[in-house]
C-alpha cells in the first residue's frame, strides 16, 4: 500500500470513511427502529420487540455466511462491495416505507420488512470483513434528533429524514470504498477456516458413528477425522471447541444486553426527558449513547484499577471476571424493574372480603340513589362514586332507586335498577338516558393498566353522541389523535402519555389535560341540545419520573459488557490458536443471535402483564445462567498457546 508522510497507508482513510458511514447507517437505523414500529406502523410493544430482535437475529447470523463467501468464493473486496449494495437497497426501502403514507398500513409494514431483511443481510454479511469505528457513537445521538426534533410531512416527527440520512451515508460509504480500490491489497479467496472446521466436526462424528465396534477406539472423538485432516488442524479445532463449550450459557447475556434497543427504549417513552436549563429533551433512543461512551472509559479504567483490586479478593481469572460480569448484567435488569415499578405505581385492588360498586353519572345534574344494602348516596353531575360493600353483602344483587335532581333538563321518573356486587371485584355501571325518556344503567367492562405503560382512555357518552373527538398535544400541535365514536358507550383507546387539548371536531372542550404513564382514565361526555359538557376522571396513574433514572441500569449493563464480552473475547483468542479466530468470532456472533431468539420466544409467549415482572424474570434467568457457567468453568484447564 502507498503511504503518506504521516506513515499511514492512503487506503486507511478510504477504509475509515467507508466504515464510519456504514456503521452510522446500520446503527442509525437500528437506534430508532422500535419507535418507528410503535408510533408510525402502530405495532404493539410486544410485536415491535419481536420484529426488532428478528432483525438482529438476521444481522448476527448473516456474518457466518458472509465470512464463508469472502474466504472461499468472492474474496473480501467483492463481498463487501456486493453486500454493501444490498445494505444500501435495504436502507433506501425502509426510508421509502416511512415516507409513503398513501398506501395501506399492511403494504407499508411489508415493504419495511423487506427493507430490514436486505439491511440485515448486507450489514451482517460485511461485518466479518470490517471493524467498527465511531459510526455507532455518532448515530446514537444524531438520528434520534433527526427523528424527533424535525417535523415533516405534517407529522410531529420525521422518520423519513432519520432513515434517509443513514441510507445516503451508506451510498457514500460505497463511494469511499470503490475510490480506494487501487490502493487495497486484494487477496484471492482460498478456503474458509469456518467451513474447514465444520467439515472436520461432521466428518469426525460420521466416522465415530459408522466405526465398527471391533476397530480401535480413538482417545478423542475428533481424532476420527485424522484420515482427512492433519494433526495440526485437529489439535487447533479441539482447542477451539474447548473454549466454545463455555459459550453454551453466553446467549442469555445477549438476551439482556440487546434489550437496550427495544424494551429499555420503550421504557424511556414513559419518562420525562426534559432538561429545563438547556431547553432540550433527552430522547428515549438517545439513552443508550451512554453505553459506547462509558465502554471507552471503562476498558482502560478496569485494566488499571478495577481488575487489580478484584485480583486481591480472589477474582483472578478471566472466567471469574466473566461470571461477575454476568451477575452485574442481572443487577442492571433488577434496576430496570425497580424503575418500571416506580413508573407503574400502585395498582388499586379490592380486599377479598369486600366488593365495590363504581357508578358514573352522565347526566347534567346530580343523581340521588337509594340502595337496599348500603343506604342513600348522591352522584355529582359527570362524576363517579365508589361504594364499598362489606363481606356480609357481596355476591348479592343490590336494588337501587335512582332519581334525577329537579334541575335536570331531562325530566324522567324514578327508576328501579339492579346491580350485582362481586366478591373481591369492582362492578362498574354507567348511568345515562334511554332515548331521552327513561333512566338506563349500563354495565361497563373493567379497565386495566396497559403493559405498554401508555394511558388507557375510555370514552363514556350518551346514545346520541356522534361527533369526532380530537386530542392535540400541547407541546406539538402536529401531534394529533382522533377518534370516530360509535354508539357504543364503552370504547377504550391506548393513548401516548402527554398533555392534550381535547376538541369535538373544531370545538374546544377541555384544555391542558394530563395523561400520565400507566393511567386509567374515563372521559365523560354529555350532549344536550347545543351544549356539550365533558369531564376527565383519572382512576389510577403512574409516576412521570425523569429519564436519567435509566442511567444506573445503563452503566451497570456497560460494566457487564466490559467484564463479560471483552474478557470472554480476550479469553477465547488467547486460549485457542490464532488460526481459529474467525471461527470463534463466528460462533460468538451466533450466540448473540441465539440470545435474541430467546427474547423473541419470551415476548411471543407474553406471560407478563407487568413489564417490571418480565425484567425480573430476565434477571433471575441470568443469575441461574451464571451459576451454570461457574460450574462449567471450574473444570476448565487453562492452556498456554502460542498465538503468534
C-alpha positions as CSV (number, residue, x, y, z in Angstrom):
1,X,0.0,0.0,0.0
2,X,1.1,3.6,-0.7
3,X,2.0,5.6,2.4
4,X,1.5,9.3,3.1
5,X,4.0,11.4,5.0
6,X,2.4,10.5,8.4
7,X,3.2,6.9,7.9
8,X,-0.4,5.7,7.3
9,X,-1.3,4.0,4.0
10,X,-3.6,6.0,1.9
11,X,-6.1,3.2,1.8
12,X,-6.6,3.6,5.5
13,X,-8.5,6.9,5.0
14,X,-10.8,5.4,2.4
15,X,-11.5,2.4,4.7
16,X,-12.1,4.7,7.6
17,X,-14.6,6.8,5.7
18,X,-16.3,3.7,4.4
19,X,-16.6,2.1,7.8
20,X,-17.7,5.3,9.5
21,X,-20.5,5.8,7.1
22,X,-21.5,2.1,7.0
23,X,-21.7,1.8,10.8
24,X,-23.6,5.1,11.1
25,X,-26.0,3.8,8.6
26,X,-26.7,0.5,10.4
27,X,-26.7,1.8,13.9
28,X,-28.7,4.9,13.0
29,X,-31.5,2.7,11.5
30,X,-31.3,0.3,14.5
31,X,-31.5,3.1,17.1
32,X,-34.9,4.5,16.0
33,X,-36.4,1.3,14.7
34,X,-38.5,0.2,17.6
35,X,-40.1,3.7,17.9
36,X,-40.9,3.6,14.2
37,X,-42.8,0.4,14.8
38,X,-44.8,1.7,17.7
39,X,-45.5,5.2,16.6
40,X,-45.8,5.0,12.8
41,X,-46.6,1.4,12.0
42,X,-48.9,1.0,15.0
43,X,-47.5,-2.3,16.3
44,X,-48.0,-3.1,19.9
45,X,-44.9,-3.2,22.1
46,X,-44.5,-7.0,22.1
47,X,-44.8,-7.2,18.3
48,X,-42.4,-4.3,17.9
49,X,-39.9,-6.0,20.2
50,X,-40.2,-9.3,18.3
51,X,-39.7,-7.7,14.9
52,X,-36.7,-5.7,16.2
53,X,-35.0,-8.7,17.5
54,X,-35.8,-10.8,14.4
55,X,-33.9,-8.1,12.6
56,X,-30.9,-8.5,15.0
57,X,-31.1,-12.3,14.6
58,X,-30.7,-12.0,10.8
59,X,-27.9,-9.4,11.3
60,X,-25.9,-11.7,13.6
61,X,-26.4,-14.9,11.6
62,X,-25.5,-13.4,8.2
63,X,-21.9,-12.8,9.2
64,X,-21.4,-16.5,9.2
65,X,-22.3,-16.8,5.6
66,X,-20.5,-13.5,4.7
67,X,-17.2,-14.9,6.1
68,X,-17.6,-18.1,4.2
69,X,-18.3,-16.3,1.0
70,X,-15.4,-13.9,1.5
71,X,-12.9,-16.5,2.3
72,X,-13.9,-19.2,-0.1
73,X,-15.6,-17.6,-3.1
74,X,-15.7,-13.9,-3.8
75,X,-12.8,-12.5,-1.7
76,X,-13.3,-9.7,0.8
77,X,-13.4,-6.8,-1.7
78,X,-16.1,-8.3,-3.8
79,X,-18.1,-9.5,-0.7
80,X,-18.0,-6.0,0.8
81,X,-19.0,-4.4,-2.5
82,X,-21.9,-6.6,-3.3
83,X,-23.3,-6.8,0.2
84,X,-22.9,-3.0,0.6
85,X,-25.3,-2.7,-2.4
86,X,-27.7,-5.0,-0.6
87,X,-27.3,-3.0,2.6
88,X,-27.9,0.3,0.7
89,X,-31.0,-1.1,-1.0
90,X,-32.4,-2.1,2.3
91,X,-31.8,1.3,3.8
92,X,-33.5,3.0,0.9
93,X,-36.5,0.7,1.0
94,X,-37.0,1.4,4.8
95,X,-36.7,5.2,4.2
96,X,-39.3,5.0,1.3
97,X,-41.6,2.9,3.5
98,X,-41.5,5.6,6.2
99,X,-42.2,8.3,3.6
100,X,-45.1,6.8,1.7
101,X,-48.4,7.1,3.6
102,X,-50.8,6.9,0.7
103,X,-50.6,3.1,0.7
104,X,-52.3,0.7,3.2
105,X,-50.6,0.1,6.5
106,X,-50.2,-3.6,5.7
107,X,-48.3,-2.7,2.5
108,X,-46.1,-0.2,4.4
109,X,-45.3,-2.8,7.0
110,X,-44.5,-5.5,4.4
111,X,-42.3,-3.0,2.5
112,X,-40.4,-2.2,5.7
113,X,-39.8,-5.9,6.5
114,X,-38.3,-6.5,3.0
115,X,-36.0,-3.5,3.6
116,X,-34.9,-4.7,7.0
117,X,-34.2,-8.2,5.6
118,X,-31.9,-6.7,3.0
119,X,-30.3,-4.4,5.5
120,X,-29.6,-7.3,7.9
121,X,-28.1,-9.5,5.2
122,X,-26.0,-6.6,3.9
123,X,-24.8,-5.2,7.2
124,X,-24.3,-8.5,8.8
125,X,-22.6,-10.1,5.8
126,X,-19.8,-7.5,5.6
127,X,-19.3,-7.5,9.4
128,X,-16.5,-10.1,9.4
129,X,-14.7,-8.1,6.7
130,X,-14.6,-4.7,8.5
131,X,-14.2,-3.3,12.0
132,X,-16.3,-0.7,13.8
133,X,-15.2,2.8,14.4
134,X,-17.1,5.8,15.7
135,X,-20.2,5.5,13.4
136,X,-22.3,3.8,16.1
137,X,-21.5,6.5,18.7
138,X,-22.5,9.4,16.3
139,X,-25.6,7.7,15.1
140,X,-27.0,7.1,18.6
141,X,-27.0,10.8,19.2
142,X,-27.9,12.2,15.8
143,X,-30.6,10.0,14.3
144,X,-32.9,10.5,17.4
145,X,-32.6,14.2,16.9
146,X,-33.5,13.9,13.2
147,X,-36.4,11.7,14.2
148,X,-38.0,14.0,16.8
149,X,-36.5,17.5,16.6
150,X,-37.5,17.8,13.0
151,X,-41.1,17.8,11.8
152,X,-42.0,16.9,8.2
153,X,-45.0,16.0,6.1
154,X,-47.5,17.3,8.6
155,X,-46.3,15.0,11.4
156,X,-44.6,15.7,14.8
157,X,-41.6,13.6,13.8
158,X,-39.5,13.0,10.7
159,X,-38.7,9.3,10.3
160,X,-38.1,9.7,6.5
161,X,-35.2,12.1,7.3
162,X,-33.9,9.9,10.2
163,X,-33.9,6.8,7.9
164,X,-32.9,8.8,4.8
165,X,-29.6,10.1,6.2
166,X,-28.3,6.6,7.0
167,X,-29.3,5.5,3.5
168,X,-27.4,8.4,1.9
169,X,-24.4,7.6,4.1
170,X,-24.5,4.0,3.1
171,X,-24.2,5.1,-0.6
172,X,-21.4,7.5,0.4
173,X,-19.6,4.6,2.1
174,X,-19.7,2.6,-1.1
175,X,-18.2,5.6,-3.0
176,X,-15.3,5.7,-0.5
177,X,-14.8,2.0,-0.8
178,X,-14.7,2.0,-4.6
179,X,-12.5,5.0,-5.0
180,X,-9.8,3.4,-2.9
181,X,-9.8,0.1,-4.8
182,X,-6.4,0.5,-6.5
183,X,-4.8,1.1,-3.0
184,X,-6.0,-2.1,-1.4
185,X,-4.1,-5.3,-1.3
186,X,-6.7,-7.7,-2.6
187,X,-6.1,-11.3,-1.6
188,X,-7.7,-14.1,-3.7
189,X,-10.1,-16.4,-1.8
190,X,-8.6,-19.8,-0.9
191,X,-10.5,-21.6,1.8
192,X,-12.5,-20.7,4.9
193,X,-11.5,-21.9,8.4
194,X,-15.2,-21.9,9.2
195,X,-16.1,-24.5,6.5
196,X,-12.9,-26.5,7.2
197,X,-13.8,-26.7,11.0
198,X,-17.4,-27.6,10.4
199,X,-16.4,-30.2,7.8
200,X,-13.9,-31.7,10.3
201,X,-16.5,-31.9,13.0
202,X,-19.1,-33.6,10.8
203,X,-16.5,-36.0,9.3
204,X,-15.3,-37.0,12.8
205,X,-18.9,-37.6,14.0
206,X,-19.7,-39.6,10.9
207,X,-16.6,-41.8,11.3
208,X,-17.2,-42.3,15.0
209,X,-20.9,-43.4,14.4
210,X,-20.0,-45.7,11.5
211,X,-16.9,-47.2,13.0
212,X,-17.1,-50.9,13.7
213,X,-17.0,-52.0,17.4
214,X,-14.0,-54.2,16.6
215,X,-11.9,-51.3,15.4
216,X,-9.6,-49.5,17.8
217,X,-11.3,-46.6,19.6
218,X,-9.7,-43.1,19.4
219,X,-8.7,-41.2,22.6
220,X,-10.8,-38.2,21.4
221,X,-13.8,-38.3,19.1
222,X,-12.3,-35.6,16.9
223,X,-9.4,-37.9,16.2
224,X,-11.7,-39.9,14.0
225,X,-11.2,-37.2,11.3
226,X,-7.4,-38.0,11.0
227,X,-7.9,-39.8,7.7
228,X,-8.9,-36.5,6.0
229,X,-7.5,-33.7,8.3
230,X,-3.9,-33.4,9.6
231,X,-2.9,-33.4,13.2
232,X,-2.4,-29.7,13.5
233,X,-5.9,-29.0,12.1
234,X,-7.5,-31.4,14.6
235,X,-5.5,-30.0,17.6
236,X,-6.4,-26.4,16.8
237,X,-10.0,-27.3,16.4
238,X,-10.0,-29.2,19.6
239,X,-8.6,-26.2,21.5
240,X,-11.3,-24.0,19.9
241,X,-14.1,-26.5,20.9
242,X,-12.8,-26.5,24.5
243,X,-13.4,-22.7,24.5
244,X,-16.7,-23.0,22.6
245,X,-18.1,-25.4,25.3
246,X,-18.0,-22.4,27.6
247,X,-20.1,-20.4,25.1
248,X,-23.2,-22.5,25.8
249,X,-24.6,-20.2,28.6
250,X,-23.4,-17.0,26.8
251,X,-26.7,-16.3,24.8
252,X,-28.5,-15.4,28.0
253,X,-26.2,-12.4,28.4
254,X,-27.1,-11.1,25.0
255,X,-30.8,-11.7,25.7
256,X,-30.4,-9.0,28.3
257,X,-27.8,-6.8,26.6
258,X,-29.7,-6.3,23.3
259,X,-32.9,-5.1,25.0
260,X,-31.2,-1.7,25.3
261,X,-32.5,-1.2,21.8
262,X,-36.1,-2.4,22.5
263,X,-37.6,-2.7,26.0
264,X,-35.4,-0.1,27.5
265,X,-36.2,2.5,24.8
266,X,-39.9,1.7,25.2
267,X,-39.5,2.2,29.0
268,X,-37.9,5.6,28.2
269,X,-41.0,6.7,26.3
270,X,-42.8,6.7,29.7
271,X,-40.3,9.0,31.3
272,X,-39.7,12.7,31.4
273,X,-36.6,13.7,29.3
274,X,-36.7,17.5,29.8
275,X,-33.5,19.3,30.6
276,X,-35.0,22.7,31.5
277,X,-31.8,24.8,31.6
278,X,-30.9,23.6,28.1
279,X,-34.5,23.9,26.8
280,X,-34.0,20.4,25.3
281,X,-35.2,16.9,25.9
282,X,-33.3,13.6,26.1
283,X,-35.0,11.3,23.6
284,X,-35.6,7.7,24.8
285,X,-33.5,6.3,21.9
286,X,-30.5,8.5,23.0
287,X,-30.1,7.0,26.4
288,X,-28.0,4.0,25.3
289,X,-25.5,6.5,23.9
290,X,-24.1,6.2,27.4
291,X,-23.0,2.6,26.6
292,X,-20.4,3.3,23.9
293,X,-19.1,6.4,25.7
294,X,-18.6,4.5,29.0
295,X,-17.1,1.5,27.3
296,X,-14.2,3.8,26.1
297,X,-13.8,5.0,29.6
298,X,-14.2,1.7,31.5
299,X,-11.8,-0.5,29.5
300,X,-8.6,1.4,30.5
301,X,-10.0,2.1,33.9
302,X,-10.8,-1.5,34.7
303,X,-7.4,-2.7,33.4
304,X,-5.6,-0.1,35.5
305,X,-7.6,0.0,38.7
306,X,-10.6,-2.4,39.0
307,X,-9.0,-5.7,37.9
308,X,-6.0,-5.4,40.2
309,X,-8.4,-4.8,43.1
310,X,-10.6,-7.8,42.1
311,X,-7.4,-9.9,41.9
312,X,-6.8,-9.2,45.5
313,X,-10.2,-10.6,46.6
314,X,-9.8,-13.8,44.6
315,X,-11.4,-12.8,41.2
316,X,-8.2,-13.6,39.5
317,X,-9.1,-15.5,36.3
318,X,-10.9,-14.4,33.1
319,X,-13.8,-16.8,33.7
320,X,-14.3,-15.5,37.2
321,X,-14.5,-12.0,35.8
322,X,-17.0,-13.2,33.1
323,X,-19.1,-14.7,35.9
324,X,-19.1,-11.4,37.9
325,X,-19.9,-9.5,34.7
326,X,-23.0,-11.7,34.1
327,X,-24.2,-11.1,37.6
328,X,-23.8,-7.4,37.1
329,X,-25.9,-7.7,34.0
330,X,-28.6,-9.3,36.1
331,X,-28.4,-6.4,38.5
332,X,-29.0,-4.0,35.7
333,X,-32.3,-5.7,35.0
334,X,-33.2,-5.5,38.7
335,X,-32.7,-1.7,38.4
336,X,-34.8,-1.7,35.2
337,X,-37.5,-3.5,37.1
338,X,-37.4,-1.0,40.0
339,X,-37.7,1.9,37.5
340,X,-40.6,0.2,35.9
341,X,-42.4,-0.5,39.2
342,X,-41.9,3.2,40.1
343,X,-43.4,4.3,36.8
344,X,-46.4,1.9,37.2
345,X,-47.1,2.9,40.8
346,X,-49.6,1.1,43.0
347,X,-52.5,-0.8,41.4
348,X,-55.9,-0.4,43.0
349,X,-57.1,-3.7,44.5
350,X,-60.2,-4.7,46.4
351,X,-59.9,-6.8,49.5
352,X,-61.0,-10.4,49.0
353,X,-63.7,-9.9,51.7
354,X,-65.2,-6.8,50.1
355,X,-66.9,-5.7,46.8
356,X,-67.2,-2.2,45.2
357,X,-69.8,-0.5,43.1
358,X,-68.5,2.1,40.8
359,X,-71.2,4.3,39.2
360,X,-70.8,7.0,36.6
361,X,-73.3,9.8,36.3
362,X,-73.6,11.0,32.7
363,X,-76.5,13.5,33.4
364,X,-76.1,17.3,33.6
365,X,-77.4,17.2,37.2
366,X,-76.9,15.4,40.5
367,X,-78.5,12.0,40.9
368,X,-79.8,10.6,44.2
369,X,-79.6,6.9,44.8
370,X,-81.2,4.8,47.5
371,X,-79.6,1.4,48.0
372,X,-81.3,-1.6,49.6
373,X,-78.0,-2.7,51.1
374,X,-75.9,0.4,51.9
375,X,-78.4,3.3,52.2
376,X,-78.5,6.6,50.3
377,X,-75.8,8.4,48.3
378,X,-75.6,11.1,45.7
379,X,-73.6,11.3,42.5
380,X,-72.5,14.7,41.2
381,X,-73.1,15.5,37.5
382,X,-70.5,14.0,35.2
383,X,-68.8,12.3,38.1
384,X,-68.2,8.9,39.6
385,X,-68.9,7.4,43.0
386,X,-67.2,4.4,44.7
387,X,-69.4,2.5,47.2
388,X,-67.8,-0.3,49.2
389,X,-69.8,-3.3,50.3
390,X,-68.9,-5.4,53.4
391,X,-68.4,-9.1,53.4
392,X,-72.0,-9.6,54.6
393,X,-73.5,-8.3,51.3
394,X,-71.1,-9.2,48.5
395,X,-72.1,-11.6,45.8
396,X,-75.6,-10.2,46.1
397,X,-77.9,-8.1,44.0
398,X,-78.5,-4.6,45.2
399,X,-81.7,-2.9,44.3
400,X,-81.2,0.8,43.5
401,X,-83.8,3.5,43.4
402,X,-82.4,6.3,41.1
403,X,-83.9,9.8,41.0
404,X,-82.7,12.8,39.0
405,X,-82.4,16.2,40.6
406,X,-85.2,18.7,39.6
407,X,-82.6,20.9,37.9
408,X,-82.1,18.2,35.2
409,X,-83.1,19.4,31.7
410,X,-84.4,15.9,31.0
411,X,-87.5,15.1,33.1
412,X,-87.6,11.4,34.0
413,X,-89.4,9.4,36.6
414,X,-87.7,7.5,39.4
415,X,-86.1,4.2,38.1
416,X,-85.5,0.9,39.9
417,X,-82.3,-0.8,38.8
418,X,-80.5,-4.0,39.9
419,X,-76.7,-4.3,40.3
420,X,-74.7,-7.4,41.2
421,X,-71.9,-7.0,43.7
422,X,-68.9,-9.3,43.0
423,X,-66.6,-10.6,45.8
424,X,-63.2,-9.0,45.5
425,X,-64.1,-7.1,42.4
426,X,-65.2,-3.7,41.2
427,X,-68.6,-3.7,39.4
428,X,-68.9,-0.6,37.2
429,X,-72.1,0.9,35.8
430,X,-72.8,3.8,33.5
431,X,-75.9,5.9,34.3
432,X,-77.4,7.6,31.2
433,X,-80.7,8.1,29.4
434,X,-82.5,5.8,27.0
435,X,-84.0,7.8,24.1
436,X,-84.2,10.8,26.5
437,X,-87.3,9.2,28.0
438,X,-86.1,6.9,30.9
439,X,-83.1,6.3,33.1
440,X,-80.8,3.5,31.9
441,X,-78.0,1.7,33.8
442,X,-75.3,0.0,31.6
443,X,-72.7,-2.4,32.8
444,X,-69.1,-1.5,32.0
445,X,-66.1,-3.8,31.4
446,X,-63.2,-3.5,33.8
447,X,-60.3,-1.3,32.7
448,X,-56.7,-2.5,33.3
449,X,-53.4,-0.8,33.3
450,X,-51.7,-1.4,29.9
451,X,-48.4,-3.3,29.7
452,X,-47.1,-0.8,27.3
453,X,-47.3,1.9,30.0
454,X,-49.4,4.2,27.9
455,X,-52.7,5.7,29.1
456,X,-55.8,3.7,28.9
457,X,-58.6,6.0,27.9
458,X,-62.3,5.0,27.9
459,X,-64.8,7.4,26.4
460,X,-68.3,7.3,28.1
461,X,-71.0,9.0,26.1
462,X,-74.8,9.1,25.7
463,X,-76.5,7.2,22.9
464,X,-77.0,10.1,20.6
465,X,-73.4,11.4,20.7
466,X,-71.7,11.0,17.3
467,X,-69.1,13.8,16.9
468,X,-65.4,13.1,16.5
469,X,-63.0,13.6,19.4
470,X,-59.6,15.1,18.6
471,X,-56.7,15.3,21.0
472,X,-53.8,17.7,20.2
473,X,-50.6,17.5,22.1
474,X,-49.9,20.9,23.7
475,X,-46.1,20.6,23.1
476,X,-46.6,19.9,19.4
477,X,-49.8,20.8,17.6
478,X,-48.9,18.5,14.8
479,X,-49.3,15.5,17.2
480,X,-53.0,14.8,16.8
481,X,-55.1,11.8,17.7
482,X,-58.7,11.5,16.6
483,X,-61.4,9.0,17.5
484,X,-64.5,8.3,15.4
485,X,-67.1,7.4,18.0
486,X,-69.8,4.8,17.6
487,X,-72.9,4.4,19.7
488,X,-71.0,2.0,22.0
489,X,-70.7,3.9,25.3
490,X,-67.8,1.7,26.4
491,X,-65.0,2.4,23.9
492,X,-61.4,2.5,25.2
493,X,-58.2,3.6,23.5
494,X,-54.4,3.4,24.1
495,X,-53.0,6.9,24.3
496,X,-49.4,8.0,24.4
497,X,-48.6,10.0,27.5
498,X,-48.6,13.8,27.3
499,X,-50.6,16.9,27.8
500,X,-53.5,17.4,25.4
501,X,-56.2,19.8,24.4
502,X,-59.5,18.0,23.6
503,X,-61.8,19.0,20.8
504,X,-65.1,17.9,19.5
505,X,-64.4,18.4,15.8
506,X,-63.1,22.0,16.0
507,X,-64.8,23.0,19.3
508,X,-62.5,23.1,22.3
509,X,-63.9,21.1,25.2
510,X,-61.0,20.6,27.7
511,X,-57.5,22.1,27.7
512,X,-54.2,21.1,29.2
513,X,-55.4,17.6,30.2
514,X,-52.5,15.4,31.5
515,X,-52.5,11.7,30.5
516,X,-49.8,10.2,32.8
517,X,-47.9,6.9,32.4
518,X,-49.9,3.7,33.1
519,X,-53.0,5.7,33.9
520,X,-56.7,4.6,33.7
521,X,-58.9,7.4,32.5
522,X,-62.6,7.9,31.8
523,X,-63.7,10.8,29.6
524,X,-67.4,11.5,30.2
525,X,-69.4,13.5,27.6
526,X,-73.0,14.7,27.9
527,X,-74.6,16.3,24.9
528,X,-77.9,18.1,25.3
529,X,-79.4,20.3,22.6
530,X,-76.5,22.6,21.5
531,X,-74.3,22.2,24.6
532,X,-71.7,19.6,25.3
533,X,-70.2,19.1,28.8
534,X,-67.1,16.9,29.4
535,X,-65.0,15.8,32.3
536,X,-61.9,13.6,32.7
537,X,-61.8,11.2,35.6
538,X,-58.4,9.5,36.3
539,X,-58.9,6.3,38.3
540,X,-55.3,5.2,38.6
541,X,-52.0,6.7,37.4
542,X,-48.3,6.1,37.5
543,X,-45.3,8.4,38.1
544,X,-43.7,10.5,35.4
545,X,-40.1,10.2,36.6
546,X,-37.1,11.6,34.8
547,X,-35.3,9.5,32.1
548,X,-32.0,10.0,33.9
549,X,-33.2,7.3,36.3
550,X,-32.2,4.9,33.5
551,X,-28.6,5.9,33.9
552,X,-27.8,3.3,36.7
553,X,-29.1,0.4,34.7
554,X,-27.3,1.6,31.6
555,X,-24.0,2.0,33.5
556,X,-24.4,-1.5,35.0
557,X,-25.0,-3.1,31.7
558,X,-22.0,-1.3,30.3
559,X,-19.8,-2.6,33.2
560,X,-21.2,-6.0,32.5
561,X,-20.3,-5.7,28.8
562,X,-16.7,-4.8,29.6
563,X,-16.3,-7.6,32.1
564,X,-18.3,-10.2,30.1
565,X,-17.9,-9.6,26.4
566,X,-14.4,-8.0,26.3
567,X,-13.0,-10.5,28.8
568,X,-14.6,-13.5,27.0
569,X,-13.2,-12.5,23.6
570,X,-9.7,-12.0,25.1
571,X,-10.0,-15.4,26.8
572,X,-11.2,-17.0,23.5
573,X,-8.3,-15.6,21.4
574,X,-5.6,-16.5,24.0
575,X,-6.9,-20.0,24.7
576,X,-7.3,-21.0,21.1
577,X,-4.8,-20.8,18.2
578,X,-4.8,-17.6,16.1
579,X,-6.0,-19.6,13.1
580,X,-9.3,-20.2,14.9
581,X,-10.0,-16.5,15.4
582,X,-12.5,-16.3,12.5
583,X,-14.2,-19.5,13.7
584,X,-14.6,-18.3,17.2
585,X,-15.8,-14.8,16.1
586,X,-18.5,-16.5,14.0
587,X,-19.6,-18.7,16.9
588,X,-19.7,-15.6,19.2
589,X,-22.0,-13.8,16.7
590,X,-24.2,-16.9,16.6
591,X,-24.5,-16.8,20.4
592,X,-25.7,-13.2,20.1
593,X,-28.3,-14.4,17.6
594,X,-29.5,-17.2,19.9
595,X,-29.8,-14.6,22.7
596,X,-32.1,-12.6,20.5
597,X,-34.1,-15.7,19.7
598,X,-34.7,-16.1,23.5
599,X,-36.1,-12.6,23.6
600,X,-38.5,-13.4,20.7
601,X,-39.7,-16.5,22.4
602,X,-40.3,-14.9,25.7
603,X,-42.0,-11.9,24.1
604,X,-44.1,-14.2,21.9
605,X,-45.3,-16.2,24.9
606,X,-46.3,-12.9,26.6
607,X,-46.9,-14.2,30.1
608,X,-46.2,-10.9,31.8
609,X,-48.8,-8.2,32.0
610,X,-46.4,-6.1,34.1
611,X,-43.1,-5.2,32.3
612,X,-41.4,-5.0,35.6
613,X,-42.1,-8.7,36.2
614,X,-40.5,-9.5,32.9
615,X,-37.4,-7.6,33.7
616,X,-37.1,-9.5,37.0
617,X,-37.7,-12.8,35.1
618,X,-34.7,-12.0,32.9
619,X,-32.6,-11.1,36.0
620,X,-33.4,-14.5,37.6
621,X,-32.6,-16.4,34.4
622,X,-29.2,-14.6,34.1
623,X,-28.3,-15.5,37.7
624,X,-29.2,-19.1,37.1
625,X,-27.3,-19.0,33.8
626,X,-24.2,-17.7,35.6
627,X,-24.4,-20.4,38.2
628,X,-24.3,-22.9,35.3
629,X,-21.4,-21.1,33.7
630,X,-19.5,-21.0,37.0
631,X,-19.9,-24.8,37.4
632,X,-18.8,-25.4,33.8
633,X,-15.7,-23.1,34.2
634,X,-14.4,-24.8,37.3
635,X,-13.5,-27.8,35.1
636,X,-11.7,-25.8,32.5
637,X,-7.9,-26.1,32.4
638,X,-6.1,-23.0,31.1
639,X,-3.7,-23.5,28.2
640,X,-0.6,-21.7,27.2
641,X,-0.9,-21.4,23.4
642,X,1.4,-19.5,21.1
643,X,-0.9,-17.1,19.2
644,X,1.8,-15.6,17.0
